[in-house]
Amino acid sequence: MQLKIGKAQGRDFSIDAQELVTGRTCIIAQSGAGKSWSIAVLCETMCRAKIGFCLIDTEGEYYSLKEKFPDILWIGAEGADADVDDISLDYDIEKINIKQLVSKAVSESRPIIFDVSEVDMVPRVTRLAHVLYDVASEQKKPYLLIVEEADKFIPQSRDSIKKIEEISRRGRKRGLGLLVATQRPAIVTKNVLSQCNNQIIGKLSIDNDLKAVGIFFSSKQEVEELTTLNPGDFFVMGSLAHEKTKIQFGKRQTKHRGVTPLLEEREIVEYFEEEEEEEEEDMSIYEDAGRITRPDKPEDDEEDENISKLPEILLTDHPEEEQEKNDFQTEEENPKTPGIKEEDKPKPKPAQKKAARKKITRSTTKSPEEAVINLIERDEAFEIAGTKLRRKRFGFGSGERLISGNMIYIPLFHVSVKYIRGRFRKTTQHTSFVIDGVKGRCVDTAGGLKFRPCFSDYIGLDENSIKVLNVMSFSGETVADLEGMTRLKQSPVKSALSRLEERKMVTISDTVGESDEPVYVPLITSTLPKLGTRQRNFDFRTGTLNGEKWDINIKEGDIRTILKALEPTSEIIEFRLYYYPLFEIKAGSDLEERTLYIDALSGREVIINI
Ligand SMILES: Nc1ncnc2c1ncn2[C@@H]1O[C@H](COP(=O)(O)OP(=O)(O)OP(=O)(O)O)[C@@H](O)[C@H]1O
């Protein structure tokens, strides 16, 4: 029997029903890539073909299948259906005789939705796996166990439900097939993944996950293609199809409950006056304009090795290797500026650094706050950190080992701004960007957090001081130069300079002319970016923060003042706080201790300098 599940190159695409129901299949794709949708399509197709299955529903999102297929038995905790119209729970998970029910369902090929979204999942699923295995051994009828979010139940690093592993090895002979779905193949036990002779693989981006599915592809190029897939696009491989095929899963017959809540629609450009057009540059807020030319830290694109034993990682001495950047180290962000010798360049005074250090505090949250949900688990972060240490990139002596690893959240603000642009034809433009709430640096969230100085040096200054500081260069300017550059009058320039001098942000480096006009140079390294039109979305899945976090030092008013100095018409229309998870991994030897930060979504190392 063939089951039609979607389209490949415009044509209907079907898979082998026998292989799906009694074989071992994995569905792998990152969040939002269409796993739940695809599983629902498979379930709808099986319902139509009267094939029995039991779906472990961790999010309470599959009950809608009952809209069209009332035969399905929905088992869950009472209350799980509180906000569901027309569809009601069939059995209370706390009260059922699971053996009896499963036995009946298998014998009648009736589908079950085993909704564990409201209960302690692992014990329930362990019991279910035992019961299913026993029933299958007795009845030997084709029946499929579907495990959503398999990393919760059969993780690589912690205790995996052994019965599910057994089903993957010995279920087929009993007619009991297994379909496991995960967004994190790197952390699902290889005991099961290696048993999957069928694979349905969609979009992936995390390096470790791409590596984990590499075994199913014949070239690196094919694996790379996974990063470009759209939601609903999957490669179907193994015995399900004649050959590896890229497909788009078909439409659902029932409502999809796993939809992402959508942002409100916003108008992006409104035209004010239809007059002469002005040439506009599309400079992004991320494109630094002047003084600073610091390149991004190169990404660590070396291959990660697999390390199974942690944290016992010992290093040898490598004193010649680069020492890790110290926290609060601002000099190293200082680029080599053309036209000024390194030794002539004024250095920030230690007092400045001390002041900054005092501000950085952390606390443990008490009230519910919005936090991005981590994709990397602690053990995996340890593994990544261990690999880095083993490569001796941070070597500072033998006997170094991983000491601790905890999740810590960094506050990030998603800032949306509107402003008016154009001298003749005025248009309202929008731009949005992400800054960190500790120092006010611009943050790039794609593929692991990266920070740029951006607003950080300008926080807490008044508008005129910001204007003056922003136009200054290391070759130095007189008051008259600054008047011209900022279009401010002499007295506001002078008072701005004296405030900046007080804060040790500018200094006099020389004098010129007969009247010994002072020449001012900045003591900070970065200039502000230009306002652009690029919009940075912040579309991560969020939940409630629960753990340690850095305290917020940045206020909306600080950013508003800077934006006004950059562009007087600018207006902040959103200033939304999110907490972003990192793993703080401490490593050390008897002599020294150091901290590595691992992005809890991408698994990349983050140079945070807080
Ligand atoms: N085959 C498809 N056809 C049309 N839209 C799709 C398809 N697959 C996915 N989508 C769209 O992508 C969205 C995300 O899909 P889905 O909820 O299945 O992702 P997911 O991988 O299960 O994510 P998560 O792991 O976060 O639950 C859906 O709400 C739907 O809008």
The ligand as a Tripos MOL2 file, in Angstrom:
@<TRIPOS>MOLECULE
LIG
   31    33     1     0     0
SMALL
NO_CHARGES

@<TRIPOS>ATOM
      1 N1          3.9850   21.4200    4.3610 N.pl3     1 LIG1
      2 C1          3.6530   22.6400    4.7670 C.ar      1 LIG1
      3 N2          2.8230   23.3910    4.0370 N.ar      1 LIG1
      4 C2          2.4720   24.6390    4.4290 C.ar      1 LIG1
      5 N3          2.9350   25.2290    5.5550 N.ar      1 LIG1
      6 C3          3.7610   24.5290    6.3190 C.ar      1 LIG1
      7 C4          4.1780   23.2030    5.9920 C.ar      1 LIG1
      8 N4          5.0050   22.7560    6.9420 N.ar      1 LIG1
      9 C5          5.1240   23.7670    7.8210 C.ar      1 LIG1
     10 N5          4.3920   24.8110    7.4650 N.ar      1 LIG1
     11 C6          4.3020   26.1160    8.1650 C.3       1 LIG1
     12 O1          5.3870   26.1950    9.0720 O.3       1 LIG1
     13 C7          4.9180   26.4370   10.3960 C.3       1 LIG1
     14 C8          5.7710   25.6610   11.3760 C.3       1 LIG1
     15 O2          5.5670   24.2720   11.1890 O.3       1 LIG1
     16 P1          5.5380   23.2640   12.4170 P.3       1 LIG1
     17 O3          4.7050   23.7930   13.5160 O.co2     1 LIG1
     18 O4          5.1860   21.9460   11.8840 O.co2     1 LIG1
     19 O5          7.0690   23.3340   12.8180 O.3       1 LIG1
     20 P2          7.8540   22.3860   13.8090 P.3       1 LIG1
     21 O6          9.0590   21.9250   13.0740 O.co2     1 LIG1
     22 O7          6.9710   21.3480   14.3910 O.co2     1 LIG1
     23 O8          8.2770   23.4100   14.9170 O.3       1 LIG1
     24 P3          8.4560   23.1330   16.4950 P.3       1 LIG1
     25 O9          9.5180   22.0940   16.6080 O.co2     1 LIG1
     26 O10         8.8930   24.4770   16.9900 O.co2     1 LIG1
     27 O11         7.1280   22.6920   17.0160 O.co2     1 LIG1
     28 C9          3.4540   26.0060   10.3970 C.3       1 LIG1
     29 O12         2.7100   26.7700   11.3100 O.3       1 LIG1
     30 C10         3.0270   26.2500    8.9800 C.3       1 LIG1
     31 O13         2.6010   27.5900    8.8510 O.3       1 LIG1
@<TRIPOS>BOND
     1     1     2 1
     2     2     3 ar
     3     2     7 ar
     4     3     4 ar
     5     4     5 ar
     6     5     6 ar
     7     6     7 ar
     8     6    10 ar
     9     7     8 ar
    10     8     9 ar
    11     9    10 ar
    12    10    11 1
    13    11    12 1
    14    11    30 1
    15    12    13 1
    16    13    14 1
    17    13    28 1
    18    14    15 1
    19    15    16 1
    20    16    17 2
    21    16    18 1
    22    16    19 1
    23    19    20 1
    24    20    21 2
    25    20    22 1
    26    20    23 1
    27    23    24 1
    28    24    25 2
    29    24    26 1
    30    24    27 1
    31    28    29 1
    32    28    30 1
    33    30    31 1
@<TRIPOS>SUBSTRUCTURE
     1 LIG1         1 GROUP 0 **** ****
